[in-house]
Amino acid sequence: MNQTKVILHLSHTHIATDSRILKSMDAAVKSGFKVVGIGASGSEATVRSSMGKYLTIFEYTIWSQALISKMPKAIRRPFLPICFAELTIKILARGVRIRPSIVHCNDTLALSAALFIKLFTGCKIIYDAHELESDRNGISLIEGKIYFYFERLFWRFIDALIVVSPSINDWYQKNMGCKLSAIILNSPLIVDDTSYSRNYLREYFDIPARHKVFVYVGFLAEGRGLEHLVQTFESDEVESHFVLLGYGPLFDKIMKKTKFSEKIHVHPAVSHEEVANVTRSADVGVCFVENVSLSDYFCLPNKLFEYAFSDLAVISSNFPDITKMVSDFGLGVVTSPDLDGVYSSVLELEKMDLQDFYKNKDLTPISWEAQSVKLLSLYNTVLQKRG
């Protein structure tokens, strides 16, 4: 049945660097679908070319549309309508020729192209909201309202919704209207790699064996509790060490802190394939999110799952979906992401025997394998819908 069906993934980002989209495409290919992706070029150095680029990965093709109107973020916002219009036109021209059975739309800006493709081909549309798009960190109040009304405008043309957490699903059902939906978690692919050293970080930074190692992997920016964490590990009462692996606006500030603290370390950048092995040599994974938007408050970050599948205990924000996930699967502890909460929880984990967090955990229900089953079930349900 699936061999003649085409799934078309749309995004205004560079699909070849988006792990969630790639995992979804791979799952569909393995199930017998033909899969194509169309996104925008990811490099600022190449977007000024008017020629599209494509690459074939495994058994699917990704077209990377170069946008003349795409420009550095600092000056992009006033020209967003132009960028949006160009993206729509370029996606539409190629998308109609593909004649998909389902358009899997991975962001709000691609919804108009999805609708036009639906009008020309009669395909179904699945809207995959990677966040709560209209209330997320990094956009203004006005931009949020634009996203909200844009989603509402296209809502009745959407055949199904994908979200990343139960609370975000509830929000969309309440504020946009009831819709067939699936919660597809940001889970990692499970890789059984026993070649890594469990003592790697201790050996690299000369950390005594008796001291626990906390690790943060990701973007070094505000809204992630990093300043509270650095202040916590500067305290004389804390014996554990804190390792950061990432980049971002706070990188230089944190690097300066390492000169005055023997317990705070910044690991040099590594390839994406090596990140998991570096992470696995820690004891606790840090996954703080601050309540700066509804999307953050309702989130289930991919790092939460990556730490769990790396056999680390986790310390995370005490937001509703995170708290339930940590509690249901015994992943670690949650706390308020303010200084007092971070400080007390680090001390709590420092004194705990963490073996209970490493053993006897059945993470199958939150694995990517389980998420892909839900995704494929949604595809098949949508294909069977009439109209």
C-alpha positions in Angstrom: 0.0 0.0 0.0 2.7 2.5 1.0 5.0 2.0 -1.9 2.9 4.3 -4.2 2.4 6.9 -1.5 4.6 10.0 -1.2 5.4 11.9 2.0 6.6 15.5 1.3 8.3 17.2 4.3 8.3 21.0 4.2 10.4 23.4 6.3 11.8 26.9 6.1 15.0 25.5 7.7 17.8 23.4 6.3 16.2 19.9 6.6 19.6 18.1 6.3 20.6 19.4 9.7 17.2 18.8 11.5 17.4 15.5 13.3 13.7 15.3 14.1 12.8 15.7 10.4 15.4 13.3 9.3 14.3 10.6 11.8 10.7 11.0 10.6 11.8 10.7 7.0 13.8 7.6 7.7 10.9 6.0 9.5 8.6 6.6 6.6 11.1 5.2 4.1 11.6 2.0 6.1 7.8 1.6 6.1 7.6 1.7 2.3 6.7 5.3 1.6 8.5 7.4 -1.0 9.9 10.5 0.9 11.0 13.9 -0.3 12.0 17.0 1.7 12.0 20.6 0.6 13.6 23.3 2.9 15.8 26.4 2.7 19.5 26.6 2.4 21.2 26.6 5.8 24.3 28.6 5.1 24.2 32.4 5.0 27.1 32.2 2.5 25.0 30.3 -0.1 21.5 31.7 0.2 22.2 34.5 -2.2 22.4 32.0 -5.0 19.1 31.6 -6.9 19.7 27.9 -7.7 18.2 25.2 -5.5 20.4 22.4 -4.3 19.5 18.8 -3.5 21.1 15.7 -2.0 20.0 12.1 -1.6 20.4 10.6 1.9 19.7 6.9 2.2 16.5 6.5 0.1 15.0 10.0 0.2 15.8 13.3 -1.5 16.1 16.7 0.2 15.8 19.8 -1.9 17.5 22.8 -0.3 16.0 26.0 -1.8 18.3 28.9 -1.8 16.4 32.1 -0.9 17.6 35.4 -2.3 15.6 37.2 0.4 17.0 35.3 3.3 19.6 37.4 5.2 21.3 37.6 8.6 18.9 37.4 11.6 19.8 40.9 12.7 18.1 42.5 9.7 15.8 39.6 8.6 12.6 40.5 10.5 11.5 43.5 8.5 11.8 41.4 5.3 10.1 38.3 6.7 7.0 38.7 4.4 9.3 38.8 1.4 11.3 35.8 2.6 8.0 34.0 3.3 6.6 34.8 -0.1 9.7 33.6 -1.9 9.8 30.4 0.1 6.1 29.7 -0.7 6.6 30.2 -4.4 9.7 28.0 -4.6 8.2 25.2 -2.5 5.0 25.3 -4.4 6.6 24.9 -7.9 8.5 21.8 -6.9 5.9 20.4 -4.4 3.1 20.3 -7.0 5.3 18.3 -9.4 6.0 15.8 -6.7 2.3 15.2 -6.2 2.5 14.0 -2.6 -0.1 11.9 -0.7 0.8 13.7 2.5 2.5 17.0 3.1 4.3 16.9 6.5 4.6 20.6 7.3 7.3 21.1 9.9 6.8 24.8 10.7 4.3 27.6 10.4 5.9 29.5 7.6 5.5 26.5 5.3 1.8 26.2 5.9 0.7 28.4 2.9 2.8 26.3 0.5 1.3 23.2 2.0 -2.2 24.6 1.4 -1.6 25.5 -2.2 -0.1 22.0 -2.8 -3.2 20.5 -1.3 -5.5 22.6 -3.6 -3.6 21.5 -6.7 -3.1 17.8 -5.8 -5.7 16.9 -3.2 -3.1 15.7 -0.7 -3.5 15.6 3.1 -1.7 18.1 5.4 -0.1 17.1 8.7 1.1 20.1 10.7 4.1 19.2 13.0 4.4 22.0 15.6 8.0 21.5 16.9 7.1 24.0 19.7 4.1 26.1 20.7 4.8 28.3 17.7 3.0 31.5 18.7 4.4 31.7 22.3 8.0 30.7 22.3 11.3 32.3 23.3 12.9 34.5 20.7 9.9 36.1 19.1 8.2 39.4 20.0 4.6 39.7 21.2 3.6 41.1 17.8 5.3 38.2 16.0 3.5 35.8 18.3 0.1 37.2 17.4 1.0 36.9 13.7 1.9 33.3 14.1 -1.3 32.7 16.2 -3.6 34.1 13.5 -1.6 32.5 10.8 -2.1 29.1 12.4 -5.8 29.8 13.0 -6.3 30.8 9.4 -5.0 27.5 8.1 -6.3 25.3 10.9 -9.4 24.0 9.0 -7.2 22.8 6.1 -5.0 20.7 8.3 -5.9 17.0 8.5 -3.8 16.1 11.6 -1.5 17.7 14.2 1.8 16.5 15.6 3.1 18.0 18.9 6.0 17.4 21.2 4.2 17.3 24.6 0.8 16.6 26.1 0.3 20.2 27.3 1.1 21.7 23.9 -1.4 19.3 22.4 -4.0 20.4 24.9 -3.3 24.1 24.1 -3.8 23.6 20.4 -7.0 21.6 20.9 -8.4 24.3 23.1 -7.3 27.4 21.3 -7.4 26.2 17.6 -10.1 23.5 17.7 -10.3 19.8 18.0 -8.0 18.0 15.6 -6.7 14.4 15.1 -3.3 14.5 16.7 -0.3 12.5 17.9 2.4 13.4 20.5 5.7 12.5 19.0 8.5 13.0 21.6 11.9 14.4 20.7 13.5 11.1 21.5 17.0 10.0 20.2 17.8 7.0 18.2 19.2 4.3 20.5 22.8 3.5 19.6 24.4 0.6 21.4 28.0 1.8 21.6 30.2 0.2 24.3 33.5 1.6 22.9 33.4 4.8 25.0 35.2 5.3 28.3 32.9 5.9 31.3 35.8 7.9 32.8 36.5 10.1 29.8 35.6 13.5 31.3 37.3 12.7 34.6 40.5 11.9 32.8 40.2 14.8 30.4 39.7 17.4 33.1 41.6 15.5 35.9 38.5 15.3 38.1 38.9 13.1 41.2 36.9 9.8 41.1 35.1 10.7 44.3 33.5 13.8 42.7 30.4 13.6 40.6 30.3 15.1 37.1 27.4 17.2 35.9 27.2 17.9 32.2 25.3 20.4 30.1 25.2 19.9 26.3 23.6 22.5 24.1 23.2 26.2 23.3 25.0 28.5 25.8 22.4 31.2 26.2 20.0 32.8 28.7 16.8 30.9 29.5 18.6 27.7 30.4 19.6 28.3 34.0 23.3 28.4 33.1 24.2 31.5 35.2 22.6 29.9 38.2 24.5 26.7 37.6 27.8 28.4 37.3 27.1 30.3 40.5 26.2 27.1 42.2 29.4 25.3 41.2 31.5 28.2 42.3 30.3 27.6 45.8 32.8 26.0 48.2 30.0 23.8 49.6 29.7 22.0 46.2 32.3 19.4 45.5 31.0 18.1 42.1 32.3 19.4 38.8 30.3 21.0 36.0 31.2 20.4 32.3 29.7 22.4 29.4 29.7 21.3 25.8 28.3 23.8 23.4 28.4 27.4 22.0 26.4 30.6 22.2 26.2 34.1 23.5 27.3 33.1 27.0 30.4 31.1 25.8 33.0 33.9 26.5 31.5 34.7 29.9 31.6 31.1 31.0 35.1 30.7 29.7 36.2 33.5 32.0 34.7 31.7 34.9 36.8 28.6 34.2 39.9 30.6 35.0 38.8 31.2 38.6 37.1 27.9 39.3 38.6 24.4 39.2 35.2 22.8 39.1 33.8 24.5 36.0 35.0 23.2 32.6 34.2 23.9 29.0 34.9 21.0 26.6 36.1 21.8 23.1 33.6 21.3 20.3 33.2 17.8 19.0 31.4 16.3 16.0 27.7 15.5 16.4 28.6 11.7 16.4 30.9 12.2 19.4 28.6 14.1 21.6 26.8 11.1 23.1 30.1 9.4 24.1 31.3 12.5 25.8 28.0 12.9 27.6 27.9 9.3 28.8 31.1 9.7 30.8 29.3 12.1 33.2 27.0 11.3 36.1 24.2 13.8 35.9 22.7 15.6 32.8 21.6 19.2 33.3 18.4 20.1 31.5 17.1 23.4 32.9 14.5 25.5 31.0 13.3 28.8 32.4 9.7 29.9 32.2 10.1 32.6 29.6 7.3 31.4 27.3 4.4 28.9 27.2 6.4 26.8 24.8 9.2 26.5 27.4 6.8 25.9 30.2 5.1 23.1 28.3 8.2 21.6 26.7 9.8 18.2 26.8 13.4 19.0 25.7 15.3 16.5 23.5 18.2 16.8 26.0 16.0 15.2 28.7 15.7 12.1 26.6 19.3 12.1 25.4 20.6 12.2 29.0 18.2 9.4 30.0 19.3 7.1 27.1 22.9 7.9 28.0 22.3 6.4 31.4 22.6 9.6 33.3 20.5 10.9 36.1 18.8 14.2 35.1 18.2 17.4 37.0 15.5 19.5 35.3 12.9 22.2 35.7 9.8 21.4 37.6 7.4 22.2 34.8 4.2 20.0 34.3 5.2 17.7 31.4 8.9 17.5 32.5 7.9 16.6 36.1 5.5 13.9 35.0 8.1 12.4 32.6 10.9 12.4 35.2 8.5 10.9 37.8 7.0 8.2 35.5 10.3 6.9 34.3 12.5 7.6 37.4 14.9 9.8 35.5 16.2 12.0 38.3 15.0 15.1 40.1 13.1 18.3 39.2 13.3 21.7 40.8 12.5 25.3 40.4 15.0 26.8 37.9 15.9 29.7 40.1 19.2 29.9 42.1 17.9 28.4 45.3 16.3 25.5 43.4 19.4 24.8 41.4 21.7 25.0 44.3 19.7 22.8 46.6 19.1 20.1 43.9 22.8 19.9 43.0 23.6 19.4 46.7 20.9 16.7 46.9 22.2 14.8 43.9 25.7 15.2 45.1 24.8 13.2 48.2 22.7 10.5 46.5 23.6 7.1 45.2 22.8 7.5 41.6 22.7 3.8 40.7 19.0 3.8 41.1 18.7 6.1 38.1 21.0 3.9 35.9 19.4 0.5 36.4 16.0 -1.2 35.8 14.6 1.6 33.6 12.3 0.6 30.8 12.6 3.5 28.4 11.0 1.7 25.5 7.7 3.8 25.6 9.7 7.0 25.1 12.2 5.7 22.6 12.3 6.9 19.0 11.3 3.5 17.9 8.0 3.9 19.8 7.5 7.4 18.4 8.0 6.2 14.9 5.2 3.6 15.4 2.9 6.5 16.4 4.0 8.5 13.4 3.4 5.8 10.9 0.0 5.0 12.5 -1.0 8.7 12.0 0.1 8.6 8.4 -2.0 5.6 7.7 -5.0 7.0 9.5 -4.8 10.3 7.6 -4.5 8.5 4.3 -7.8 6.6 5.1 -9.7 9.8 5.8 -12.2 11.0 3.2 -12.3 14.5 1.9 
